[in-house]
Amino acid sequence: MQTNFTEQQLEDPGIARANEILRACVHCGFCTATCPTYQVLGDELDSPRGRIYLIKDMLENERVPDDKTVKHIDRCLSCLACMTTCPSGVHYMHLVDHARAYIETHYERPRSERALRWLLARIIPYPGRFRLALLGAKIGRPFARLLPDARLRAMLDMAPKRIPAVSRNDDPQSFAPAAPRRKRVALMTGCAQKALNTDINDATIRLLTRLGCEVVVAKGAGCCGALTHHMGREGDSHASAAANIRAWVAEMDGDGLDAIVINTSGCGTTVKDYGHMFRNDPLAEDAARISGIARDVSEVLSDLMPEAEVESRNLARSEIAGTDMPDTTGTEGTGPIRVAYHAACSLQHGQKIKTHPKALLKAAGFEVVEPADSHLCCGSAGTYNLLQPEISKQLKDRKLRTLEAKTPDVIAAGNIGCMMQIGSGTRRPVVHTVELLDWATGGPKPRAIVEAG
């Protein structure tokens, strides 16, 4: 793609990077085939190619974003399926993130929109505040239909029926390995996950220590910054990221770290990009060090489990007999547990991790099946299901149909947002991949499976 930025414009590192990305695009349109919003809406401007044209025009002309441009960029899920498909290596993620930051500083949204975004940015990244908000949503859920705003109704509908107790495992501390030490790792405990589902971090700690890892929850680490980053709020996102960088560097320069383990794939995609986010910052070197050892939990487990002498339990369908769901396989109580694996976009497209979770589950004795069109987003995408509830619901319904078609006993995913989105529309237990692996190697039965019984 030909661009016409001036030399003065290209002195801005953000514009210079946008120029590189735009020039890589060859207009081929392959991205439209895998873009969820284009599949649902059929509008060229709701495809990556269409948004690229809008972004180019906006940045080159340094114009105030108009409502049309903002609408179509806001509709982007940042699922990054286009980056997997693109034959030219267009780094769409960096381009759309820059566009969102530009919109945030140059466009005045309606007052109600500004208020909603401010509220999300001030609540979700803070587990204590988020818990209080979830309690309020739980109380208000019966009155959801009375609310005039679809986004407010979506917020109440997405609130979990049960708010888990606070887990002390999320506090800064160190967990000794239960076997000869093989690695020392820092676990990113996150923000929203600590309010929505504390079982995931607990299962991760049990599994890693069982496999010989010393697990550290670093003092000062918290939200990765992804939520505010994707809303264009660079100041907020960089502050969260900088706190993590300092906390983990202190561990690296102290007793050392072999990896930073992340069990929420949306966070993992962001942390692995810290090096780019801080490339022109005094923290650039430390940020690059952090990105260099950031690993999804499935990557770390793939290194550990083939070598570890761990006996998996012989779990069969009888282990979940009595769950409140129809048996359509004709094998009630027999055979391995059938797991429908949902590939989170941030894992398969953002981090290019596709085989590790499935291979681990199969090695642990589960039958693994995948839905049709597994590359398409479930519609969660951070706060997307709250800001764009109509489109999100269409994507969720489509994903649920393909998952249910596989008649699974359990649905597994590697991202809390996907788990909440899918879990709000199915009677089948939805669990994190780590919970199943922990159960198969000596841990407790996942709570979601117990409560479904």
N, C-alpha and C positions, 0 to 999 in steps of 0.2 A: 504494500500500500504506500502510495506517495504521500509524504507529509510536507507541511510548509511552516514549520516553526521557525521563528527568528533566532539569531544567535543569542540575543538577550534572553529569550524564553528558555533556551537550552542550557543556560547557566543554572537554572533551577534543577536540582537532582531529580525531583519527581517528574518534571516535564521531560528531562533527558531520558529517564527510564520509560516513560509512556511512549516517547518517540521510537525507541528501540522496539517496543512491543508492537506498535502500530505498523511499523515498516516490515515486520515479519509476516503480517497477515497477507494472504494472497487471494482473498475473496472466494475461496473454493466452496464454502457453505457446508462442508462436512459436519461442522458443529451443530447445524440445525437438526440433524438426525438424532442427536443424543441430548438435546436441550429439553428439560422437562417442561419449562414454561412455553416453549414453542410447540411442543407436542400437545399441550392442553389448549393454548390460545390461538395458535396458527397465525400469529402476527410476526412478520419479519423483524419488527423492532423489539419483540420479546425473544429474540434469539441472540447469541453472542455476536454474530456478524452485524446484526442491526444495532446492537448497543455499541459496538466498536465505532460505527459511523457516527452515532450520536456523541460519543465521548470525544472523538477526533474533532468534530465541529466545535464542541464546547470549549475544549482546551486550546485549540489553535486560535480561535477568535477571542479567547479570554472573556467570554460573555457570561452574563448572569444566567444560570440554568433556568430554562423555562419549565412549565408544568409537565409538558409532554416528555421531555428528557428525563426529568426526575421520576415520573411515573414508571417508565420502562426500566430504568436502572434500579429503582426500588423493587421491581418485580423479579430481579435476578436473585436466585437462591444461593449463589456462590457455591454450587455443588461441584463445580470444576469438571463435570463430565466432558465439557468442550475441550479441556486441556488433554484429556486422555485420547480424544478422537483426532485432534488437530495434527495434520501431517507436517505442519511448518513450525511446530514448537512455540506457538503464540502463548506467552505467559499471561493469560487472561486474568488470573487472580490479582497480580500486581496492578494491572490496568484498572480493573473495576474498583479495587480498594482505593486507588488514587482518585478516581472519579467521585467516589463517595465522600472522601475527605474534602474534595473541592466543593461538592454540593453543600456539605455541612457548613462551610465557611462563606459561601456566596449565595445561598438560597434561603429565603425565609419561608419556612413551612407554616401552614395554618396553626393557630394557637393550640388546638386540641391535639394535633400531631406532635408538636413540640413537647407538649406536656406528657404525652404517652411515652415518647422516646426518652425524655428526661427521667420519667418514673422507672422505666425498665433499666436504664443505666445506673440508677441509684439504688435499686433493690436486688436484682438477680445476682450480680457479682458478690454480694455480701450475704453469706449464709444465714446469719442471725436475722437480718431484715427480711430475707426471702422466706424464712420460716413463718414469721409473723404475717407476711402477705399471703402465704398459703393457707394459714389458719383463717384469715379473713375471707379468702376465696371459698374455703370449705363451708363457711357459714352462709356465704352469699349464693352458693351454687343453686339452691332451690328457686332463686329469684332471677336466674340468668335470662330467661325468656322475656322478662320485663324490660331488659336493657335495650335501648335503641341502637347502640353501637355494636356491630358484629365483632369488633376487636375486643371489646370488654366481655362479651359473651364467650369468646374463644378463651380468654384468660381464665374465666371461671370454669369452663368445661375441661381445660387442661390440668387443673389442679388435682393432685392425687387424692384418692379417698382416705388414704392413711398417710399421715406425716410421721416419718420414722423418728425414733428417739435419737438424740445427739450421740455420736460415736466418739469416745475419747481417743480412739485410734487416729483421729484426724488432728490431734494436738501435736505440736513439735516434740519429737522423741525418736528413739532408735529401737528397732526390734532385732533381737539377736537371731541368727540363723539356727534352725532346728537340726541342721546337718552340717558337716564340715563346710566352712565358708568358702564360697566360690566367687562371689561378687559383693560389692558394696554399692547399693543403688539408692537414689532419692526417689520417693514416690510423690508425684504431684497429686494432691488430694482434691484440687479444684475448688469450685465455689457452689454452683447450682447443685452439683451431684451430692454435696454434703447435706443439702436440705431435702433433696428428692429421694435419694436412695443411698443410705450409708452402707448397705451390704456389699456394694461393689468394692470399695476400698478395703473393707474388712476381709473379703475373700482374696483380694490381691495380696494383702500382707500375709495371710495364712499360706497361700500357695508359694509365694516367693521365698518365705523363710523355710518352708518345707523343702524347697529345692536348693537350699544352701546360700541364700542371699541375706546379708544384713540390710535391712530396710530403714531408711532415714526419712522422717518427715521434717523438712528443714524449717527452722524458725524464720518467719518473715515471708514465706512463699504463700501465694494465694491464687486468685483469679489470673488466668493466662492473658486476659485482655481481648480475647476473640470477640466477645459479645459487643463491646463498645467499638472495637476496630471495624467490624462489619457495618456499624452504623455511621462510620466516618468520624467518630469522636477520637481523633488521634491523641489528644492530650490525655484523656482518661485511659486509653488502651496502653499507651507507652508508659504511663505511670505504673500500671499493674505489671507490665512486662519487666520494667526496670527493677521493681521490688523482687521479682522472681530471680532475675539474673544475679542480683547481689546476694540473695539467700543461697543460691546453688553454687555460685563461685566460692563463697565462704566454705562450703563443704568440700568442693574440689581442691581448694588450697589448704584445707585442713587434713582430714583423714583420707581424702580422695574419693572419687566416684567413678564407677565403671559405666554407669548409665543414669539418665533421668527417665524414670518409667512413667508413662502416661496412659491411663486406661479410659480416657475420653478422647476419641479420635479427633473431634473438632479442636480440642485444645492442642493435641499433638501436631496438627497441621500448622497452627499458629506458632508454637514454640520452635518448631523446626525452621520457621521463617524469621526468627528473631535476628539472625545475622543480617538479613536484608532490611528489616525494619530499622535497625540501629546502625546501618552501614555508614552514616554520616554523623554519628553521635560519639561522644567520648567513650561510651560503653561498647563501641563497635567490636573491639577485640574480645571482651568478655561475652558479648552476645553471640559471637561466632563460636566460641568455645561451648556455650550451652547448646546451641543448635547442633553442634557436632556430636554430642552424646545423647541427645533426646531420642527416645525410642518408644514406639508403641509397645504395650505390654506383650502383644503377640510376637513381636520381634525378639524380645528378651526370652520369652518362654520357648521359642523355637530353638534358641541356643542352648537352653538348659535342659529341656525335657528329653530330647533324644539321648543325652549322655547320662541323665540321672537315673538311678535305679529306683524308679517309682512304680509301684504296682497300682494299676487302675482297678477300681471296683468293677465287678461284673454287673453293671446296671442294666436292667431290662425294663420293658414297658410296665411290668408289674409294679415297679417303684413309683409310678405315678397313677396307678389304677385308682379310679374313683374321682379323678379330677372332673370339674364341672364343664365338660365339653364332649361333643359327640365322638364316638369311635367310628371312623369311616374307613379304616384300613383293614378291618376284618382280622386284626391280630392283637386284640385286646389282651394285655398281660403277657404277651410273648414277643420275642425279638428285641433288638436294641431300641433305645429311645430315639425317635425320629425328631431331628432338630432342623427346622427351617432357618437357614443362616441368612440374615439380612446384612448386606454389605453397605456400611455407612459410606456416604459419598466422600466424607473427609478422609476415610481410610483408603478406599479403593482408588479415588481420583486425586485427592489431596496428597496422600503419602505413598501412593502406588503399591499398597499392601493388599494383595488379593488372595494369596494361597495360605498364608500362615494360620489364620484362625480356623479355616476349614480343615487343614491338615492336623492341627492340634486336636480338634474335636473328634476326627476320625480315629486318630491314634488312641484317644481315650475311650473308644468303644461306642461312640454315638453314630447313628446313621445320619448323614448330613445331606440335605436337599436344598436346592436354591430355586427361588421363584423365577418366573419368566421376566424378562426386562430388568434383571437385577441391577443394571447400571443406572436406572432411573431413581431419582430422589423420592423419599417418602413424604417430603413436604415440611419436615421439621425445621432444619437449617437455622439453628440458633433461635432467634426471635421471629423468624419468618412466619411461623404458624400463628403468631400473635399480631403481627403487623399486616399480613396478607392472608387472612383466614379463609377467604373463599377459594383462592388458588390452592392453598395448602390442603384444604379438605378434599379437593378433587384428586390431588396427588396421593393423599393418604388412602382414600377409598380405592384408588387404582392399585396401590401397593398391597393393601389388605386382601383384595381379590386374588392377587397372584400368590400371596403367602398362604392363604386359606386353601387354595387349589392344591397345595402340596400335602394337605391333611397332616400337619405336623402335630407332635405331642407338645413341643416347646418351640418358641421362636427365640433366637439368640441374635444379639447385635453387640457392637463394640463402642457404642456411643449413647450416653444417657438421653440426649434429645430424641434420637430415633426410638429408643425404648419407650419414652413417654408418649410420643406420637402414635406409635403402633399399638401400644398397650391401651390407649384410650378407645380403641375401636374393635378389640377382639376379646373373646373369653379365654383364649389360650394363654398360658403363662409366657411372659416375655422377660427374659433374663439376659445378663451380660455373659459373654463367652467365658470370662474368668470364673463366674459363679459355677458354671457347669464343670470346668476343669478342676476347680477346687473340690467340688462334690465328688468327682470321679476319683480323686486321689486322696480322699480321707476327710474332707470337710463336710459340713452339714448340707442337707438338702436345701436348695435355694428357696427363700421365703415365698417367692411368687408361685412356685410349684406347690408348696405346702398350703398356701391360702386358696389355691384353685381347687383343692381337694374337698 
